[in-house]
């Protein structure tokens, strides 16, 4: 009995001393590939061939990517996991295939709180992401922040923490 208690205690100490590390939710090259493919489908590109040969734009005209930047309840402070994911995103934005592309950074909230408060919080969340990316050397003029409050929930439960997020998509360039 004592040996098994020591084994459990040793395992617990080992887990505390060396916690499991999952790393970022995605890798920079995957993000760059996603947006590079989306950029090809923008109206500035020309494709010769059949419809099957040419990249098709999304139905709403934009390629969206969930940055997996989450926030604590009622906060615009980036978590450690959010910063790891944004580090990968910043690296992706340095990819030469994305040079000159502009991105919209969309902040969202859950349904807790008033419409006006949530709109402001979602704008602060988008601004926090832009400020962090700028601190990593990304040109902030290529990032446009918008807040949507609780108007575009990700999941059916409007109070779910999954709705507290930031998404991004390529902006269509004028004359593109």
C-alpha positions as CSV (number, residue, x, y, z in Angstrom):
1,X,0.0,0.0,0.0
2,X,2.8,2.4,0.9
3,X,4.6,1.6,-2.3
4,X,1.6,2.5,-4.4
5,X,1.1,5.7,-2.5
6,X,4.7,6.6,-3.2
7,X,4.3,5.8,-6.8
8,X,1.2,8.1,-7.1
9,X,3.0,10.8,-5.2
10,X,6.0,10.5,-7.5
11,X,3.7,10.7,-10.6
12,X,2.0,13.8,-9.2
13,X,5.3,15.5,-8.5
14,X,6.5,14.6,-11.9
15,X,3.4,16.1,-13.5
16,X,3.8,19.3,-11.5
17,X,7.5,19.6,-12.3
18,X,6.9,18.8,-15.9
19,X,3.4,19.8,-16.9
20,X,2.1,18.5,-20.2
21,X,2.7,21.0,-23.1
22,X,0.4,21.0,-26.0
23,X,2.0,23.9,-27.9
24,X,0.2,26.2,-30.3
25,X,-3.1,25.1,-32.0
26,X,-1.7,25.5,-35.5
27,X,1.7,26.1,-37.2
28,X,2.7,29.1,-39.2
29,X,3.2,27.3,-42.4
30,X,-0.4,25.9,-42.3
31,X,-1.8,29.4,-41.7
32,X,0.4,30.9,-44.6
33,X,-0.8,28.1,-46.9
34,X,-4.4,28.8,-46.0
35,X,-4.2,32.5,-46.8
36,X,-1.9,32.1,-49.8
37,X,-4.5,29.8,-51.4
38,X,-7.3,32.2,-50.4
39,X,-5.3,35.1,-51.9
40,X,-5.1,33.2,-55.2
41,X,-8.9,33.2,-55.4
42,X,-9.3,36.9,-54.9
43,X,-10.5,38.9,-57.9
44,X,-7.0,40.2,-58.6
45,X,-6.0,36.7,-59.9
46,X,-6.7,35.3,-63.3
47,X,-7.3,31.7,-63.9
48,X,-7.3,30.0,-67.3
49,X,-9.1,26.7,-67.5
50,X,-12.3,25.1,-66.3
51,X,-14.1,26.1,-63.2
52,X,-12.7,22.9,-61.5
53,X,-9.1,24.2,-62.3
54,X,-9.6,27.6,-60.7
55,X,-9.8,28.3,-57.0
56,X,-13.3,29.2,-55.9
57,X,-13.8,32.1,-53.4
58,X,-15.9,31.4,-50.3
59,X,-19.6,32.1,-50.7
60,X,-19.3,35.3,-48.6
61,X,-16.3,36.5,-50.6
62,X,-13.7,36.1,-47.8
63,X,-11.5,33.4,-46.4
64,X,-11.9,33.3,-42.7
65,X,-9.5,31.8,-40.2
66,X,-10.2,31.3,-36.5
67,X,-7.1,32.6,-34.8
68,X,-7.9,30.5,-31.7
69,X,-7.3,33.6,-29.5
70,X,-9.4,33.2,-26.5
71,X,-10.0,35.5,-23.6
72,X,-11.1,35.1,-20.0
73,X,-14.6,36.2,-19.1
74,X,-15.0,40.0,-19.4
75,X,-11.4,40.6,-20.5
76,X,-9.3,41.7,-23.4
77,X,-6.1,40.4,-21.9
78,X,-4.3,37.8,-24.0
79,X,-3.8,34.4,-22.3
80,X,-0.4,32.6,-22.6
81,X,-2.1,30.1,-25.1
82,X,-3.4,33.0,-27.1
83,X,0.1,34.5,-27.4
84,X,1.6,31.2,-28.6
85,X,-1.0,31.0,-31.3
86,X,-0.5,34.7,-32.3
87,X,3.3,34.0,-32.5
88,X,2.5,31.4,-35.1
89,X,0.2,33.8,-36.9
90,X,2.8,36.6,-36.9
91,X,5.3,34.2,-38.4
92,X,2.7,33.2,-41.1
93,X,2.2,36.9,-42.0
94,X,5.9,37.2,-42.8
95,X,5.5,34.6,-45.5
96,X,6.5,36.2,-48.9
97,X,3.2,34.9,-50.5
98,X,1.3,37.2,-48.1
99,X,3.3,40.3,-48.8
100,X,1.0,43.3,-49.3
101,X,-2.2,41.5,-48.2
102,X,-4.4,43.2,-45.6
103,X,-6.3,41.4,-42.9
104,X,-9.4,42.2,-40.9
105,X,-9.2,41.2,-37.3
106,X,-12.7,40.5,-35.9
107,X,-13.4,40.5,-32.2
108,X,-16.4,38.7,-30.7
109,X,-17.9,38.2,-27.2
110,X,-20.5,35.9,-25.6
111,X,-23.9,37.3,-24.8
112,X,-23.2,38.3,-21.2
113,X,-23.6,42.0,-20.9
114,X,-25.3,44.8,-22.7
115,X,-25.0,45.3,-26.5
116,X,-22.9,48.5,-26.1
117,X,-20.6,46.9,-23.5
118,X,-20.0,43.8,-25.6
119,X,-19.3,45.9,-28.7
120,X,-16.6,47.9,-26.9
121,X,-15.1,44.7,-25.4
122,X,-15.0,43.0,-28.8
123,X,-13.2,46.1,-30.3
124,X,-10.7,46.0,-27.4
125,X,-10.1,42.3,-28.1
126,X,-9.3,43.0,-31.8
127,X,-7.1,45.9,-30.7
128,X,-5.2,43.7,-28.3
129,X,-4.5,41.2,-31.1
130,X,-3.3,44.0,-33.4
131,X,-1.1,45.5,-30.7
132,X,0.5,42.1,-29.9
133,X,1.1,41.3,-33.6
134,X,2.7,44.8,-34.0
135,X,5.0,44.1,-31.0
136,X,6.2,41.0,-33.0
137,X,7.1,43.2,-36.0
138,X,3.9,43.0,-38.1
139,X,2.9,46.2,-39.8
140,X,-0.2,47.3,-38.0
141,X,-1.4,49.2,-41.1
142,X,-2.0,45.9,-42.7
143,X,-4.4,44.9,-39.9
144,X,-7.9,46.4,-39.6
145,X,-9.7,45.7,-36.3
146,X,-13.5,45.4,-36.0
147,X,-15.7,44.5,-33.1
148,X,-18.9,42.6,-33.5
149,X,-19.9,42.1,-29.8
150,X,-22.3,39.2,-29.4
151,X,-23.9,39.5,-32.9
152,X,-22.0,36.6,-34.6
153,X,-21.9,33.7,-32.1
154,X,-19.7,30.7,-33.1
155,X,-21.9,28.2,-31.3
156,X,-25.7,28.0,-30.6
157,X,-25.3,28.8,-26.9
158,X,-24.9,32.6,-26.9
159,X,-23.3,32.4,-23.4
160,X,-20.6,29.8,-24.3
161,X,-17.0,30.8,-23.8
162,X,-16.4,29.6,-27.4
163,X,-18.0,32.8,-28.5
164,X,-15.2,34.9,-26.9
165,X,-12.8,34.8,-29.8
166,X,-11.0,36.6,-32.6
167,X,-11.2,35.6,-36.3
168,X,-9.4,37.1,-39.2
169,X,-9.8,37.1,-43.0
170,X,-8.2,38.6,-46.0
171,X,-9.5,42.0,-47.1
172,X,-10.4,42.5,-50.7
173,X,-8.1,45.2,-52.0
174,X,-9.5,48.1,-54.0
175,X,-8.9,47.7,-57.7
176,X,-8.0,44.0,-57.0
